[in-house]
Amino acid sequence: MIDDIKKRALHRSRILQGQLRGIEKMIENEDYCVDIITQSLAVQKSLRSLNKLLVENHLRTHVTDMFDAGGDEREKAMAELLAVFELKNNRGE
């Protein structure tokens, strides 16, 4: 992984862990549902941010190398990108 992206992705991951622990406590404490939902939506936003970093890293490293290699490697990169795009669209993001 690219060092800067790795650092940012790990930071985002740690934030997500804290957010999820917070939601767990809110559920245990039977906090107001809308407050829990608000926190859950914040986690989803954080996950999107993490995914963006991971896709950026993949494009800047693996995909670039695969395109440079050409042939089957290039086709594999295209298939991976299309699969990620399809997953994203199927989840309504």
C-alpha positions in Angstrom: 0.0 0.0 0.0 1.0 3.6 -0.5 2.3 4.8 2.9 0.1 7.9 3.1 -3.1 6.0 2.1 -2.2 3.2 4.5 -1.9 5.7 7.3 -5.2 7.3 6.5 -7.0 4.0 6.0 -5.8 2.7 9.4 -6.8 6.0 11.0 -10.3 5.7 9.4 -10.5 2.1 10.5 -9.8 3.0 14.1 -12.4 5.7 14.0 -14.9 3.2 12.7 -14.1 0.8 15.6 -14.8 3.6 18.1 -18.0 4.5 16.4 -19.2 0.9 16.4 -18.3 0.6 20.1 -20.3 3.7 20.7 -23.3 2.3 18.9 -23.1 -0.9 20.9 -23.1 1.1 24.2 -26.1 3.2 22.9 -28.0 0.0 22.2 -27.1 -1.4 25.6 -28.2 1.8 27.3 -31.4 1.8 25.2 -30.7 5.3 23.9 -33.2 7.1 21.7 -33.6 5.2 18.4 -33.0 8.3 16.2 -29.7 9.0 18.0 -28.6 5.4 17.3 -29.6 5.7 13.7 -27.7 9.0 13.4 -24.6 7.3 14.6 -25.2 4.3 12.3 -25.4 6.7 9.3 -22.1 8.3 10.4 -20.5 4.8 10.4 -21.8 4.3 6.9 -20.3 7.6 5.8 -17.0 6.6 7.4 -17.1 3.2 5.6 -17.6 5.0 2.3 -14.6 7.2 3.1 -12.5 4.1 3.9 -13.6 2.4 0.7 -12.6 5.5 -1.3 -9.1 5.3 0.1 -8.9 1.6 -0.7 -10.1 2.1 -4.2 -7.6 4.9 -4.7 -4.8 2.7 -3.5 -5.8 -0.1 -5.7 -6.0 2.2 -8.8 -2.6 3.8 -8.1 -0.9 0.5 -7.5 -2.4 -2.8 -8.7 -4.5 -1.5 -11.5 -1.7 0.7 -12.9 0.6 -2.3 -12.9 -2.0 -4.6 -14.5 -2.8 -2.1 -17.2 0.9 -1.7 -17.9 1.3 -5.5 -18.2 -1.5 -5.5 -20.8 -3.3 -8.6 -22.1 -4.9 -10.9 -19.5 -3.8 -8.7 -16.6 -5.4 -5.7 -18.1 -8.6 -7.7 -18.6 -8.5 -8.9 -15.0 -8.2 -5.3 -13.8 -11.2 -4.3 -15.9 -13.2 -7.2 -14.5 -12.3 -6.2 -10.9 -13.2 -2.6 -11.4 -16.5 -3.5 -13.0 -17.3 -5.9 -10.2 -16.6 -3.2 -7.6 -18.8 -0.8 -9.5 -21.6 -3.4 -9.7 -21.4 -4.1 -6.0 -21.6 -0.4 -5.2 -24.6 0.1 -7.5 -26.4 -3.0 -6.1 -26.1 -1.6 -2.6 -27.7 1.7 -3.7 -24.8 4.0 -2.8 
